[in-house]
Amino acid sequence: MSSARADLSLFASALAARLPGQWTSNYRLHLTFEDQCATIDRLWDRGHVEYIVSQYVLGHEAVLHGPDGQHLYVTDRPLRPRQFVVAPLGPDVEPHHFVGIEEPNGIAVPNDPVRAAAHIARRLLPRYESARDAVRRSLVDRPEPPHRKAPPQVDRTLTLTWYEDGVVGAPYKDVLEEAREVLYVHGFQYVPHQAAFLLPASYGEADRAVRIQAVALRLAEHGIGVNLRHATPTATLPPRPPAVARPVPALPAAPAARAR
């Protein structure tokens, strides 16, 4: 492909035709950032692909559907017009089946579908299949969530709020000092401009639930209980200042949505 920014729909279709096995491509146009959340909530990545989808309004995506229920997410790599990113989508299983399984993560690929397919077949698909095998074993070994012992007595409480946009957070002033490191370890980020510890929505609903559960278990050992509440429809986090707003990269006009 000679153009710097290759057409995503055409690229994804050409890529699907070159991957091992039978693959098809489905292209979707997004008008808002929220439109891309339905797919990225299933993203099985904790690397640069997760960062990209959480920080940029990408405008469109392609999902490749392969043999035995494999699904790959494909989109532009912002600021790198000659590259795309490809990441696996997780299987639809209960949250506890992901516990202890390393994410297969995605990769950046060139905008040449022949070279991109070779990179995916060599570097991504083996990791993806290994992680899927681990989930299958978990389905057999742990068909039901583990029964938990009665929680220890607690005399202090940390309240976490689950907001409508999927972010889970707590104001800094309400977080006990001994709870801060536990939040950091399990993915919460301190956002100075909002004076709050926040767990990004980009982790996906299942992964957020697992992380909150792990936080609750760790804090219970310190005599701290966790109270999770859902925000009322009118409740919002403090507005983000322009310095932390999601950058919107310049993208070419996208074609009408079509399936391949």
JOWOSUL-V209074 format. One record per pair of residues at least 24 apart in sequence whose ideal C-beta (glycine too) atoms are under 6 Angstrom apart, sorted by sequence separation. I is the first residue (numbers start at 0). J is the second residue. If there is no record, write none. Layout:
i=[I,I]
j=[J,J]
This chain:
i=[32,103,171,186,82,83,170,185,103,168,169,185,29,81,168,185,29,100,28,76,166,167,27,100,181,85,166,26,165,48,164,181,24,25,181,48,96,24,87,167,178,22,23,96,44,96,22,193,42,43,90,177,193,20,21,178,20,43,41,15,41,192,95,11,7,7,45,48,44,46,43,43,44,44,11,157,151,154,155,156,157,158,159,160,161,162,150,153,153,156,160,153,4,3,17,14,18,13,17,14,19,10,14,5,0,94,94,94,53,53,49,40,40,77,54,56,58,59,58,28,28,27,26,25,24,4,12]
j=[56,127,195,210,107,108,195,210,130,195,196,213,58,110,197,214,59,130,59,107,197,198,60,133,214,119,200,61,200,84,200,217,61,62,218,86,134,63,127,207,218,63,64,137,86,138,65,236,86,87,134,221,237,65,66,223,66,89,88,63,89,240,144,61,59,61,102,105,102,104,102,103,104,105,73,223,219,222,223,224,225,226,227,228,229,230,219,222,223,226,230,224,80,80,112,112,116,112,116,115,120,112,116,110,110,205,208,209,199,201,201,203,204,248,245,247,250,253,253,253,256,256,257,258,259,251,259]
